[in-house]
Amino acid sequence: MFKRMLSAFGVGGPSVDTVLDNADVTPGQIVTGRVSIQGGSNEAVIDEVALSLVTRVEVEHGDREARGNAEFHKVVVRRDVRVPAGEQVDVPFELALPWETPITAVGPTQLPGVAVGVRTELVIKGAPDKGDLDPLLVRPLPSQDRVLEAFGELGATFRATDVEVGRLHGVPQEFAFYQELEFFPPQRHAGRLTQVELTFVANASDLWVILEADKRGGLFRQGGDTFGRFHHTHADAEQADWAPLIDDWLTQAANRAPQGNPAFGGHGHGHGRRGPGMGAMLGGAAAGIAGGMLLGDMMDGGLIDGEDGGDFAEE
């Protein structure tokens, strides 16, 4: 991040520069760095130095969809910071990424339509001064990567991804949002399925893999929920032979009548062959999403910060 003058102190006030030691990360990892505050012409006191994680989310409101930036994790790294005139004060930090942090890159490819960044916020005389976003490249966990490789092995093609506000039935989520990775189905299912949506929900020990099949003529829905659900520990998920598990679920989904869609469970072990992976699937990636819209007070609980997504560069 370039140095930013703190407007609360006016001309001659201190400036701030946030430096991340590593912006290429995975969920659960600890991001380290420092907030460097360069003193201005007079001594300054900063009440609070905080860091927050921000992602771009989509919310449905009636028949409309809107997008904006949402702060989903925040930590205070230092209070009562005195910055002498003309001197530099470094505030080191550690920021643990939540396990449900959205994935923004797979292999060498940054996914269109999703972004995660670190924002520095300084509270001065009770008023917050929010900085720009330092983007993170969030890669899948090894357990998640095995599932993505299975999609590639089956011949599914990546279509798009977004982060949606809401909760999934029967899955223990920390946050009120989830990421959907959308794929065109493997060729042998293309005549009956239009797309397949994949969602990961993880914690320190376990991984939930949620599938949704969009059948030609309408979504499979049961009470508003559409699930194919697999639950493993991370260790078991890394060893599971995901390709036949997913292919079997897709076959059942394609053959099943819309009114009969129970939540499928799955357990499988053993080593599957390595498929072409996400790199091959990204050949059909859609263009990046359009600029966000102001969300205002459309969400309860203060999840949305009311910004229009301009902090993130458009893909």
Sequence and secondary structure as in RCSB ss.txt:
>XXXX:A:sequence
MFKRMLSAFGVGGPSVDTVLDNADVTPGQIVTGRVSIQGGSNEAVIDEVALSLVTRVEVEHGDREARGNAEFHKV
VVRRDVRVPAGEQVDVPFELALPWETPITAVGPTQLPGVAVGVRTELVIKGAPDKGDLDPLLVRPLPSQDRVLEA
FGELGATFRATDVEVGRLHGVPQEFAFYQELEFFPPQRHAGRLTQVELTFVANASDLWVILEADKRGGLFRQGGD
TFGRFHHTHADAEQADWAPLIDDWLTQAANRAPQGNPAFGGHGHGHGRRGPGMGAMLGGAAAGIAGGMLLGDMMD
GGLIDGEDGGDFAEE
>XXXX:A:secstr
   EE GGG TT  EEEEEES  EE TT EEEEEEEEE  SS EEEEEEEEEEEEEEEEEETTEEEEEEEEEEEE
EEEEEEEE TT EEEEEEEEE  TT    EETTEE TT  EEEEEEEEETTEEEEEEEEEEEE   HHHHHHHHH
HHHHT EEEEEEEEES  TTS  SSSEEEEEEEE  GGGTTTEEEEEEEEEE SSEEEEEEEEEETTEE  BTTB
  EEEEEEHHHHHHS HHHHHHHHHHHHHHS TT    B     S      HHHHHGGG           TTSSG
GG B    STTS   
